[in-house]
Structure formats: structure tokens, C-alpha cells
Amino acid sequence: MIFYCPACWKEIREDDKKCQRCGADLTVLDQKSFDEKLIQALEHPVRKTARMAVWILGERKTVETVAPLIRLFDVTENPFLQREILDTLDKIGTEDALNFIMESLDHHVSIVRRRAWEIMNEKEKRKE
């Protein structure tokens, strides 16, 4: 298994207490909540790890992640990750999350735009 510093994402050894690159105290990570660790994992350099964190946050319906998810959506060029973020925002369902999905109806990538449309269409059908 590969371990990364949660501050700078440099590869570290499992038993390191301090990052050799940035000096971050790695023992602090043990004090964070599971949701805080997932939010931090959104910036993980391994794409699958970030995508898994997005999915888990959706399953947990973690409201505090709406803003970090929107930031990730805005900086990533990966449309599959963007679709996963839209699905997670839909599961969380706050007003901010739904407003962002609405804004995504005009996204420049068709598969992202289509997923936003599908989510909003499903919501309309549930209202009827």
C-alpha cells in the first residue's frame, strides 16, 4: 500500500510521524474525523482515490462537503469525476448543492451537462 502526506501528497512510509518534504505532523491525521479525512482525500493525486472519496461522501450525505466538492468540480477537467460530484451533490440535496447542479445544465462538456439534466429531470418526476 502507498501512503501519502495529507498536506503535500508526497509519498511517505507508513510509520513516518513527520513528512520529510513539508514537515507536516502526520500524527494529527489520526485526530481528524472520518469525514474530514474524506474531504482531504478529494485532493489526492490518485484519481481513483479522489473519486472514491466523492462517492463515500455522497453515501454519508455529508453536508459540509458541498463547498469542497464544488471547488473540486471547478478545478478538475475529468468529466467522469464531475459526474460523480453531481451525483454526490444530488444525494446531499442542500439548496447550494441543487443550485450548483442547475448551473451545470450549461456545462461545456456534454456528458456532464446531460447528467445534470438527468438529475433535475428525476427531481421533477418525483414532485409529480
CORPE-V883270 format. One record per pair of residues at least 6 apart in sequence whose C-alpha atoms are under 7 Angstrom apart, sorted by the first residue. I is the first residue (numbers start at 1). J is the second residue. Records with the same first field share a line. If there is no record, write none. Layout:
I->J + J
This chain:
2->11
3->11 + 12 + 13 + 14
4->10 + 11 + 12
5->11 + 12 + 19
6->40
7->24
8->22
9->44 + 45
12->19
17->25 + 26 + 27
18->24 + 25 + 26
19->25 + 26
38->53
39->65
41->49 + 50 + 53
42->50 + 53 + 54
43->50
44->50
51->81
54->84 + 85 + 88
55->84 + 88
58->88 + 89 + 91 + 92
61->91 + 92
62->92
63->92
66->89 + 97
69->85
73->82 + 85
79->112
82->112
83->112 + 115
86->101 + 116
89->97 + 98
90->97 + 98
101->116
102->116
104->113 + 116
105->113 + 116 + 117
106->113
107->113
